[in-house]
Amino acid sequence: SSASASFGQHAPASRHSQKKAVDISRVNGKHIKTSYGVDPAITDIVNRIQENFELVPGRRENYGPHFKRKSGRAWTVGGHGDHIHLSID
């Protein structure tokens, strides 16, 4: 499987600007926005990406359609139904 990252506009203080975050908007060429919850294979891959990132030491933000966690705890943040946002400390 393959995932593509996007590098859109982010605030100067964001983890993206610090090169500590990545956004994934497509998996195997399919947009998460239209495939998550519809295509079982894409849904499974997205879920596994988020679940496995929770095992990474130094993880910080893990936001996506599966769940939203910050430093391992449930977190409330808007958006992220169309991509996965992962960041490290």
C-alpha positions as CSV (number, residue, x, y, z in Angstrom):
1,S,0.0,0.0,0.0
2,S,1.1,3.6,-0.4
3,A,0.1,6.8,1.3
4,S,0.6,10.3,0.0
5,A,1.4,13.3,2.2
6,S,0.3,16.8,1.7
7,F,2.2,19.9,2.6
8,G,-0.4,22.7,2.5
9,Q,-0.4,26.0,4.3
10,H,0.2,25.9,8.0
11,A,0.8,28.5,10.7
12,P,4.5,29.3,11.3
13,A,4.3,27.8,14.8
14,S,2.6,24.6,13.6
15,R,4.3,21.2,14.0
16,H,4.3,21.1,10.2
17,S,6.5,24.2,10.0
18,Q,8.8,22.6,12.6
19,K,9.1,19.5,10.4
20,K,7.5,17.4,13.2
21,A,4.2,16.6,11.5
22,V,2.8,15.0,8.3
23,D,-0.7,14.9,6.9
24,I,-1.8,11.8,4.9
25,S,-4.8,12.5,2.6
26,R,-4.7,9.5,0.2
27,V,-4.1,5.8,0.7
28,N,-3.4,3.7,-2.4
29,G,-4.3,6.7,-4.5
30,K,-7.7,7.0,-2.9
31,H,-8.8,10.1,-1.0
32,I,-9.5,9.3,2.6
33,K,-12.4,11.9,2.4
34,T,-14.4,9.8,0.0
35,S,-13.1,6.3,0.8
36,Y,-12.9,6.0,4.6
37,G,-16.0,4.2,5.9
38,V,-16.9,3.2,2.3
39,D,-14.0,1.1,1.0
40,P,-13.2,-1.6,3.6
41,A,-9.5,-1.9,2.6
42,I,-8.9,1.9,2.9
43,T,-10.8,2.0,6.2
44,D,-8.7,-0.8,7.5
45,I,-5.4,0.8,6.4
46,V,-6.3,4.2,7.9
47,N,-7.3,2.5,11.2
48,R,-4.1,0.5,11.3
49,I,-1.9,3.6,10.6
50,Q,-3.5,5.5,13.5
51,E,-3.5,2.5,15.8
52,N,0.2,1.7,15.1
53,F,1.2,5.3,15.5
54,E,0.0,5.1,19.1
55,L,2.8,2.7,19.7
56,V,5.5,5.2,18.6
57,P,7.6,6.7,21.4
58,G,7.5,10.5,21.3
59,R,4.2,10.6,19.4
60,R,2.2,13.8,20.1
61,E,-0.8,14.3,17.8
62,N,-2.7,11.5,16.1
63,Y,-5.8,13.0,14.5
64,G,-7.9,11.3,11.8
65,P,-11.2,9.8,11.0
66,H,-10.6,6.8,13.3
67,F,-9.9,8.8,16.4
68,K,-8.2,11.9,17.7
69,R,-5.6,11.6,20.4
70,K,-2.9,13.8,21.8
71,S,0.0,12.3,23.7
72,G,-2.1,9.1,24.0
73,R,-5.2,10.7,25.4
74,A,-8.6,11.3,23.7
75,W,-8.5,14.9,22.3
76,T,-11.1,17.2,20.8
77,V,-10.0,19.0,17.7
78,G,-12.0,19.9,14.6
79,G,-11.6,18.5,11.2
80,H,-9.4,15.5,10.2
81,G,-12.2,13.5,8.7
82,D,-10.5,13.8,5.3
83,H,-6.9,13.1,6.4
84,I,-4.6,11.7,9.1
85,H,-2.4,14.2,10.9
86,L,0.5,12.7,12.8
87,S,3.1,14.6,14.8
88,I,6.0,13.9,17.2
89,D,7.5,15.8,20.1
